[in-house]
Amino acid sequence: MPDSLHVINVYIIINSTLISLHLYLKCLNICYSLSSSRVAQDTASQTQTHHRLAVIVPFRDRFEELSQFVPHISSFLKEQNINFSIYVINQSDSYRFNRAALINVGALVTANQFDYMAIHDVDLLPINKELSYRWPINSPHHLAAPWLHPLYHYETFIGGIFLITREQYKLVNGMSNNFWGWGREDDEFYKRLTSSGLSVSRPGNIGTGTEDTFIHLHSPQWRPRDTVRLGEQRKSQFQRDTITGLLNIQYQLLRKQVIDFDGASCYVFYVELYCDLALTPFCKLKETPRHSNNAKTTTRTANEKLIHNEI
């Protein structure tokens, strides 16, 4: 055996050019790696394009916020190559606002066209482009995480913006229909998810925090919350609802329209919810809050300036 090895340089001729075989093979390896990476990216893009996202917006008397929300979120999702449509579920009855029931309605009216949903507050606009609305592969995904949302920071908070597949939403029977007025429906929804064995993922490696991840359009003075708790509602708001949900939501669809905001459009479904007064008598207040009439008048006047297309 020789005391040392001598490296022999081998050359090949390509197009009349003398090239080192070692260098040639190295270049081939780099080109293969780049090609494989590009294929993986293209495959991921095609996989995402295959999925269709329904942005579900529970809504009442928030025209000013809606006029900002629709163009903003449309632009944000187009940059991520998301195949999406925006559905505004507008509560048109005289009952207290029921966010969760409206989300159930949204899930039903979009069931045949979309395979996942973004449950989205109209007053929360994402501004950090690292927030991804892509298909939640392994579990429901909460974009407005407690360490990112401007107001709510408790560990089990899942409000604001929440991505969930159609099958996952059906598995937990959607959300409770018994939460009239503002708040607590998300906490009950969290219990449904965990009791069904679904974990909730949240964004990681986000370089922003509670002050610069979202724009929060809500004004407590202009949009006061209906936080009144009546009778049994004081107790039931903390309990798990095992009776109502997606499978037994009752509503009437009054009409549908397309509204355009600066070239970005949304579908508006005007619905009336049903309230079982024997089960949830607190769906009505004895006196309508004074701010509600003013808000409705403002919204009606603003809507009259729009061009609506019946669908």
Secondary structure as GFF3:
##gff-version 3
##sequence-region A 1 311
A	DSSP	beta_strand	11	14	.	.	.	ID=ss1
A	DSSP	beta_strand	17	20	.	.	.	ID=ss2
A	DSSP	alpha_helix	21	50	.	.	.	ID=ss3
A	DSSP	beta_strand	53	59	.	.	.	ID=ss4
A	DSSP	alpha_helix	63	79	.	.	.	ID=ss5
A	DSSP	beta_strand	84	91	.	.	.	ID=ss6
A	DSSP	alpha_helix	99	109	.	.	.	ID=ss7
A	DSSP	beta_strand	116	120	.	.	.	ID=ss8
A	DSSP	beta_strand	124	126	.	.	.	ID=ss9
A	DSSP	beta_strand	141	142	.	.	.	ID=ss10
A	DSSP	beta_strand	161	165	.	.	.	ID=ss11
A	DSSP	alpha_helix	166	171	.	.	.	ID=ss12
A	DSSP	alpha_helix	185	195	.	.	.	ID=ss13
A	DSSP	beta_strand	214	216	.	.	.	ID=ss14
A	DSSP	alpha_helix	233	236	.	.	.	ID=ss15
A	DSSP	three_ten_helix	246	248	.	.	.	ID=ss16
A	DSSP	beta_strand	251	261	.	.	.	ID=ss17
A	DSSP	beta_strand	264	273	.	.	.	ID=ss18
A	DSSP	three_ten_helix	281	283	.	.	.	ID=ss19
A	DSSP	alpha_helix	290	303	.	.	.	ID=ss20
A	DSSP	beta_strand	308	310	.	.	.	ID=ss21
###
